[in-house]
Amino acid sequence: MVAGIILVTIIFLGIFADFLLLDDPLKQDALNRLQPPGDENLMGTDNFGRDVFSRIIYGARSSLYIAITSVALGTLLGTLIGIVSAYRGGWTDMVLQRMTDILLGFPILVLAVIVVVALSPSANTVMLAIIIGVMPQMVRLARSCSLSVKEETFVTTARAMGMSSPRIIFKHIFPHAVSPIIAYATGFVGIALIAESALHFLGLGVPPPHPSWGGILQEGRVYLEVAPWLAVFPGIVLSITVFSFVFVGDALRDLLDPGE
């Protein structure tokens, strides 16, 4: 419950940042650069004099949008492929699973780096990289969940009645296989946030000046000795958010699949 409240609060702040009377996250003030946390700047200022607190709040919008959207799309595509693979079986299943094995052979960060380097850094490219990293995980999970469901009596009956394959998949198999997938995908958002931040450290994230948590951390690490707040505060927010997604994912797994 605490993790859920934290996530709702962070998402709310990111969405409605324009209405919170915050400082402009892009406004530079050379006279107030590298100011420590105080009354005027709750979390200090960065090397360009920009308010760190405002950049973290606006950065939540960018980072969470990339992470949640990419995981949602990767989960949807992976789930559909996994269900079709389990339902069709035979050559279809073998080909799809061998392709999945190839993608699973690459760590998600390595796969993301390959995609971003090949297509040039941008928000859409980072999202595509995370989608490709998430999708094989979901294919394997969806296939595993669907293999048991497709042998149930109601699926056999629907097939015997002449119901089409797409209707069986979407009406009977998908609703019964989706619960553990939702729980797993929720926790995977935290991994996506870390991947997005790691890409920034490699210089492959969302191009500046638009703020994102990974970008703020990447800029702040240079000033760790003279202005540690530039990396400490966004690092704390990122860590709390990642742990919250993991805890919420575990809670959803217990709620949606109490037999586990």
C-alpha positions as CSV (number, residue, x, y, z in Angstrom):
1,M,0.0,0.0,0.0
2,V,2.8,2.4,0.8
3,A,4.6,1.6,-2.5
4,G,1.3,2.2,-4.3
5,I,0.8,5.6,-2.6
6,I,4.4,6.6,-3.5
7,L,3.9,5.6,-7.2
8,V,0.5,7.4,-7.4
9,T,2.1,10.5,-5.9
10,I,5.1,10.5,-8.3
11,I,3.0,9.9,-11.3
12,F,0.6,12.6,-10.3
13,L,3.4,15.1,-9.8
14,G,4.9,14.2,-13.2
15,I,1.6,14.6,-15.0
16,F,0.5,17.8,-13.4
17,A,4.0,19.4,-13.1
18,D,2.9,22.3,-15.2
19,F,0.2,23.3,-12.6
20,L,2.4,23.1,-9.5
21,L,4.0,26.5,-9.9
22,L,7.5,25.1,-10.1
23,D,10.5,26.8,-11.5
24,D,11.2,26.4,-15.2
25,P,13.4,23.2,-15.4
26,L,15.2,24.7,-18.4
27,K,15.8,28.2,-17.1
28,Q,19.5,28.9,-16.5
29,D,20.8,31.2,-13.9
30,A,24.6,31.5,-14.0
31,L,24.7,33.6,-10.8
32,N,23.1,30.8,-8.8
33,R,24.9,27.8,-10.2
34,L,25.7,24.9,-7.8
35,Q,23.8,26.4,-4.9
36,P,23.2,23.9,-2.0
37,P,19.7,22.9,-0.9
38,G,18.0,25.8,0.9
39,D,14.8,27.8,1.2
40,E,14.9,29.1,-2.4
41,N,15.9,25.9,-4.0
42,L,14.7,22.8,-2.0
43,M,17.2,20.5,-3.7
44,G,19.8,23.0,-4.8
45,T,20.8,24.1,-8.3
46,D,22.9,22.4,-11.0
47,N,25.9,23.6,-12.9
48,F,23.7,25.8,-15.1
49,G,21.8,27.3,-12.1
50,R,18.6,25.2,-12.9
51,D,16.4,24.1,-10.0
52,V,17.1,20.4,-9.2
53,F,13.7,19.8,-7.6
54,S,11.9,21.1,-10.7
55,R,14.0,19.0,-13.0
56,I,13.4,15.9,-10.9
57,I,9.6,16.5,-11.0
58,Y,9.6,17.2,-14.8
59,G,12.0,14.4,-15.3
60,A,9.5,12.0,-13.8
61,R,7.2,12.7,-16.7
62,S,9.8,11.8,-19.2
63,S,11.3,8.7,-17.4
64,L,8.0,7.2,-16.4
65,Y,6.5,7.8,-19.8
66,I,9.3,6.0,-21.5
67,A,9.4,3.1,-18.9
68,I,5.6,2.5,-18.6
69,T,4.8,2.9,-22.3
70,S,7.6,0.7,-23.5
71,V,6.9,-2.0,-20.9
72,A,3.1,-1.8,-21.8
73,L,3.8,-2.2,-25.5
74,G,6.5,-4.9,-25.0
75,T,4.1,-6.8,-22.8
76,L,1.2,-6.5,-25.2
77,L,3.3,-7.7,-28.2
78,G,5.1,-10.4,-26.2
79,T,1.8,-11.7,-24.7
80,L,0.1,-12.0,-28.1
81,I,3.1,-13.8,-29.6
82,G,3.4,-16.1,-26.6
83,I,-0.3,-17.0,-26.7
84,V,-0.2,-17.7,-30.4
85,S,2.9,-19.7,-30.1
86,A,1.4,-21.9,-27.4
87,Y,-2.0,-22.2,-29.1
88,R,-0.7,-23.1,-32.6
89,G,2.2,-25.3,-31.5
90,G,4.2,-27.2,-34.2
91,W,6.4,-25.3,-36.5
92,T,4.9,-21.9,-35.5
93,D,5.8,-22.6,-31.8
94,M,9.3,-23.8,-32.7
95,V,10.2,-20.8,-34.9
96,L,8.8,-18.2,-32.5
97,Q,10.6,-19.8,-29.5
98,R,14.0,-20.0,-31.3
99,M,13.7,-16.3,-32.2
100,T,12.8,-15.6,-28.6
101,D,15.9,-17.6,-27.5
102,I,18.1,-15.5,-29.7
103,L,16.8,-12.3,-28.1
104,L,17.0,-13.8,-24.6
105,G,20.7,-14.5,-25.2
106,F,21.4,-10.8,-25.0
107,P,21.2,-9.0,-21.6
108,I,18.5,-6.3,-21.8
109,L,21.0,-3.5,-21.5
110,V,23.3,-4.8,-24.2
111,L,20.3,-5.3,-26.5
112,A,19.1,-1.7,-25.7
113,V,22.6,-0.3,-26.5
114,I,22.7,-2.1,-29.9
115,V,19.3,-0.7,-30.9
116,V,20.0,2.9,-29.7
117,V,23.5,2.9,-31.4
118,A,22.0,1.6,-34.6
119,L,19.1,4.1,-34.7
120,S,20.7,7.2,-32.9
121,P,19.6,8.4,-29.5
122,S,16.1,9.8,-29.0
123,A,13.1,9.1,-26.7
124,N,11.4,6.9,-29.3
125,T,14.6,4.9,-29.9
126,V,15.0,4.3,-26.1
127,M,11.4,3.1,-26.0
128,L,12.0,0.8,-28.9
129,A,15.1,-0.6,-27.3
130,I,13.2,-1.3,-24.0
131,I,10.3,-2.9,-25.9
132,I,12.7,-5.3,-27.7
133,G,14.3,-6.1,-24.4
134,V,10.9,-6.7,-22.6
135,M,9.1,-8.6,-25.4
136,P,11.0,-12.0,-25.2
137,Q,10.5,-12.1,-21.5
138,M,6.8,-11.7,-22.0
139,V,6.7,-14.2,-24.8
140,R,8.2,-16.9,-22.6
141,L,5.9,-16.1,-19.7
142,A,2.7,-15.9,-21.9
143,R,3.5,-19.1,-23.6
144,S,4.0,-20.9,-20.2
145,C,0.7,-19.6,-18.9
146,S,-1.2,-20.4,-22.1
147,L,0.0,-24.0,-22.4
148,S,-2.0,-25.0,-19.4
149,V,-5.0,-22.9,-20.3
150,K,-5.4,-24.2,-23.8
151,E,-5.9,-27.8,-22.5
152,E,-8.8,-26.7,-20.3
153,T,-12.3,-28.1,-21.1
154,F,-13.8,-24.8,-22.0
155,V,-11.2,-24.2,-24.7
156,T,-11.6,-27.8,-26.1
157,T,-15.4,-27.2,-26.1
158,A,-15.0,-23.9,-27.9
159,R,-12.8,-25.5,-30.5
160,A,-15.2,-28.4,-31.0
161,M,-18.1,-25.9,-31.6
162,G,-16.2,-24.4,-34.5
163,M,-15.2,-21.2,-32.8
164,S,-12.4,-19.4,-34.7
165,S,-8.8,-19.3,-33.4
166,P,-8.7,-15.5,-32.9
167,R,-11.9,-15.7,-30.9
168,I,-10.7,-18.5,-28.7
169,I,-7.4,-16.7,-28.1
170,F,-8.9,-13.4,-27.1
171,K,-12.1,-14.6,-25.4
172,H,-10.9,-17.7,-23.6
173,I,-7.1,-18.0,-23.3
174,F,-6.0,-14.3,-23.0
175,P,-8.2,-13.5,-19.9
176,H,-7.1,-16.6,-18.0
177,A,-3.4,-16.1,-18.8
178,V,-3.0,-12.4,-18.3
179,S,-3.0,-12.1,-14.5
180,P,0.6,-13.2,-13.8
181,I,1.7,-11.3,-16.9
182,I,0.3,-8.0,-15.5
183,A,2.0,-8.6,-12.1
184,Y,5.4,-9.4,-13.8
185,A,5.1,-6.4,-16.1
186,T,4.5,-4.0,-13.2
187,G,7.7,-5.0,-11.6
188,F,9.5,-4.9,-15.0
189,V,8.8,-1.1,-15.1
190,G,11.5,-0.7,-12.5
191,I,14.0,-2.5,-14.6
192,A,13.0,-0.3,-17.6
193,L,13.7,2.8,-15.4
194,I,17.2,1.5,-14.6
195,A,17.8,0.7,-18.3
196,E,16.8,4.2,-19.3
197,S,19.1,5.7,-16.7
198,A,22.0,3.3,-17.7
199,L,21.6,4.4,-21.4
200,H,22.1,8.0,-20.2
201,F,25.4,7.1,-18.5
202,L,26.6,5.7,-21.8
203,G,25.5,8.9,-23.6
204,L,22.6,7.1,-25.4
205,G,19.6,8.5,-23.6
206,V,17.1,11.3,-24.3
207,P,19.1,14.2,-25.7
208,P,19.3,17.4,-23.5
209,P,18.0,19.8,-22.4
210,H,14.8,17.9,-21.7
211,P,15.1,16.5,-18.1
212,S,14.9,12.8,-17.3
213,W,16.2,11.1,-14.2
214,G,18.9,9.3,-16.1
215,G,20.1,12.5,-17.6
216,I,20.1,14.4,-14.3
217,L,22.2,11.6,-12.7
218,Q,24.6,11.6,-15.7
219,E,25.1,15.3,-15.4
220,G,25.4,15.2,-11.6
221,R,28.1,12.5,-11.3
222,V,30.7,14.9,-12.7
223,Y,30.1,17.2,-9.6
224,L,29.9,14.5,-6.9
225,E,32.8,16.0,-4.9
226,V,31.6,19.7,-5.0
227,A,27.8,19.3,-5.4
228,P,26.7,15.8,-4.3
229,W,23.1,16.8,-4.2
230,L,23.0,16.8,-8.0
231,A,23.2,13.0,-8.0
232,V,22.0,12.1,-4.5
233,F,18.5,13.5,-4.8
234,P,17.6,12.1,-8.2
235,G,19.3,8.8,-7.2
236,I,17.1,8.5,-4.1
237,V,13.9,9.3,-6.1
238,L,14.8,6.8,-8.8
239,S,15.6,4.1,-6.2
240,I,12.4,4.6,-4.3
241,T,10.4,4.5,-7.5
242,V,12.1,1.3,-8.7
243,F,11.5,-0.5,-5.4
244,S,7.9,0.7,-5.3
245,F,7.2,-0.8,-8.7
246,V,8.8,-4.1,-7.5
247,F,6.7,-4.2,-4.4
248,V,3.5,-3.3,-6.2
249,G,4.3,-6.1,-8.8
250,D,4.8,-8.6,-5.9
251,A,1.5,-7.5,-4.3
252,L,-0.3,-7.9,-7.6
253,R,1.1,-11.3,-8.1
254,D,-0.2,-12.3,-4.7
255,L,-3.6,-10.7,-5.4
256,L,-4.1,-12.0,-8.9
257,D,-2.5,-15.5,-8.4
258,P,-3.0,-16.4,-4.7
259,G,-2.2,-20.0,-5.5
260,E,1.4,-19.2,-6.0
